[in-house]
Amino acid sequence: MPDRILIIGDIERELAAYADPLAQDYALSLAPGLPEAVKRLQKEAFALILFDLRDVQADIAEIVDALQQLSPSTPIVVAAQHPDARQIVAAVKAGAADFLSKPFAAEKLRLAVRRALEHRSLKNEIDYLRREQDVIYDPQHIIAISPAMQKTMAGIQRLAQTESTILITGETGTGKSFVSGNIHFNSPRRRKPFIKVNCANIPETLLESELFGHERGAFTGADKTRAGRFEQAHGGTLFLDEFCELSFGLQSKLLRVLEDKSFERLGGNKTIQSDVRVIAATNRDIESLVREGRFREDLYYRINVLRIHLPPLRERRADIEPLAFYLLHKLGRSLKKPATGFAPEVIRLFQEYPWPGNIRQLSNTIERAVLVAEGPRIEPESVSLPEFQKPAAAAASPPGLKLTADQERDLIFKALTDNLWIQKDAARQLGISPRALNYRVKKLGISHHRWRKNK
């Protein structure tokens, strides 16, 4: 789907100068003046605005500012016949992406448009990828010795070259997020944004705004227009982790985006086009959710186009030892502690343990061992692994049972440790709601360095 460009100005005699360099790669629309442009921008979204400045007395800064108010995330390129330096400076200061002096060469116009769109794409990615990417998404870096993982890797490399929606399934901690990044950065979209959203970590009341953005005044506190993740991921990939947690209303909007590649921001009626490749992941049995009526059947068929299943670590026994050494060296570097290897007993323990938390649990276990180990080699006494229990067998005490603060803290601490400090899973084990667990965690002063609120 080509990017849409709105050209503002009475340019009938110069139409070819604008259209010929751009029509092959972009969808062009013409508004003969600002009043018509305002009407268009209130109803439609464009990737870029080209403003042809005819009136030398016009306040270009005011015009650019007004266009930005209507479409905040859209870059603006201004063109004028022999402009003076003051006009150029005023336009750029007001936020214009570029200023072209007419007559201009076709290549100069193409370059200005391309640069403005690339700058917008880069800015969108920076807005959401707030920390430096430290993961190398190279298929050769994925440890796949076991037959189960070799089969999965063959599918990943094949599907990376497609444009279709991909569904990744697998237990918690199997590496679904890493695989989604591997697919994106080895696909034709690798130079465009890669944006992740964990649908379970964002309150339902905020998730719609997070995904689709909102207009100014859409709700209390919405003091400015904000682009959502779908808009920011234009041209690239959007990874929806735990997407089965979406409400039916949001499932309906997601279905529309997948089918029409269009949506409206919360509180707005402007239709926005977004060319996004969606990768969705879940640790739930999605077929059971469909049968139980808890997930839309039409969305299931639309999102289950291509599928990758990540096997649990207990089905990848041959990968455990090389994974452990890879994580040991990586964590040793990040923690600035020498870490050279494992005692044979530790490797044997790793290979016999069922790893309910999969690779995430293995990484957490090794991280703790590196921190407490006295020497560079990890000995058995430095390794702490909880006794494996199914959630039903580890349920919390009945609600009516009175516990002391210390007993309650110990009970919650154990549930969090068993579930790799994921509060949602710990709450399920304890038989209470995530909100109730969060209240108790705050009340008892329990914290963990990986929780965002503690950073």
Secondary structure, 3 states (H helix, E strand, C coil): CCCEEEEECCCHHHHHHHHHHHCCCCEEEEECCHHHHHHHHHHECCCEEEEEECCCCCCHHHHHHHHHHHCCCCCEEEEEECCCHHHHHHHHHHCCCEEEEECCCHHHHHHHHHHHHHHHHHHHHHHHCCCCCCCCCCHHHCCCCCHHHHHHHHHHHHHCCCCCCEEEECCCCCCHHHHHHHHHHCCCCCCCCEEEEECCCCCHHHHHHHHHCECCCCCCCCCCCECCHHHHCCCCEEEEECHHHCCHHHHHHHHHHHHHCEEECECCCCEEECCCEEEEEECCCHHHHHHCCCCCHHHHHHHCCEEEECCCHHHCHHHHHHHHHHHHHHHHHHHCCCCCEECHHHHHHHHHCCCCCHHHHHHHHHHHHHHHCCCCEECHHHCCCCCCCCHHHHCCCCCCCCCCHHHHHHHHHHHHHHCCCCHHHHHHHHCCCHHHHHHHHHHHCCCCCCCHHHC
